Amino acid sequence: MAVPGVVNYWPSTRCAKAFWGQHDLPPYRDLLTDTLDWAAPAAGEHWLDLGCGGGRVAGGLWERSGGALAAVTGVDCAAANAAAFARLRATLTPPPGDRLRFRCHDFSTGLDPFPTAAFDHAVSGLSISYAEHYDAAAGRWTTAAYDRLLAEVRRVVRPGGRFVFSVNVPDPAWAAVAWRSVPTLVGADRPVQRLKGAWRMMRYGRWLSAEARRGRFHYLPAATVADKLRAAGWAGVEYRLSYARQAFVFRTTNPG
């Protein structure tokens, strides 16, 4: 949402590309593996990928299923990710064609473009914390968009469907992610470029943490996230640490 005087990097191409760069880092690879393990995609399923970025999670779902998914629909507010999805489609085997889709949409406004029970399951990688809502009358940020999004995901996922997602821990130590990644920069292809990418991630990380402290973004304790999921009607909530211990991975089920 547009709030006067507030910087929003999310729709920018530069920000989108900075987050593409994290995919080669060991903490992110660990997080991706943990997410896909709990997602356990199977043939014939249609998945929703919220805050999909360049499509690394969507591509992982496709590969884990052996290309047998009915479809994966990625949703993100950065239009630049449409080109990333096009490139991704060209690298996957078997080729997904239009079964790997991108939709430019800001999920802070909800999931109105999608009908009820449109998806078998949903997944999200370090994204839903950025559902934002500013209460102009009260002059402050609230969790209203975050809470609404949890309910909206349940609406668009069929009864019995899963929601597997990751969120950062409170006050994440971005330096821990960077230091965990340093060994991969030694002897790597294009080390200078990778180092610049890690620096950009830390810079955006500082912005994210500052905005979270203002209440705009939501780095919440695991117990608080679990309570919000149950309040939105989700059941069987589980979580574990990943991403150099800077993120929780959650798995929960829509009881119908």
Sequence and secondary structure as in RCSB ss.txt:
>XXXX:A:sequence
MAVPGVVNYWPSTRCAKAFWGQHDLPPYRDLLTDTLDWAAPAAGEHWLDLGCGGGRVAGGLWERSGGALAAVTGV
DCAAANAAAFARLRATLTPPPGDRLRFRCHDFSTGLDPFPTAAFDHAVSGLSISYAEHYDAAAGRWTTAAYDRLL
AEVRRVVRPGGRFVFSVNVPDPAWAAVAWRSVPTLVGADRPVQRLKGAWRMMRYGRWLSAEARRGRFHYLPAATV
ADKLRAAGWAGVEYRLSYARQAFVFRTTNPG
>XXXX:A:secstr
   TT    TT HHHHHHHHGGGGSHHHHHHHHHHHHHH   TT EEEEET TTSHHHHHHHHHTTS  SEEEEE
ES TTHHHHHHHHHHHSSS  GGGEEEEE  GGG  TTS TT BSEEEEES GGG  EEETTTTEEESHHHHHHH
HHHHHHB TT EEEEEEE SS  HHHHHHHHHHHHTT SSHHHHHHHHHHHHHHHHHHHHHHHTTSS    HHHH
HHHHHHTT EEEEEEEETTTTEEEEEEE   
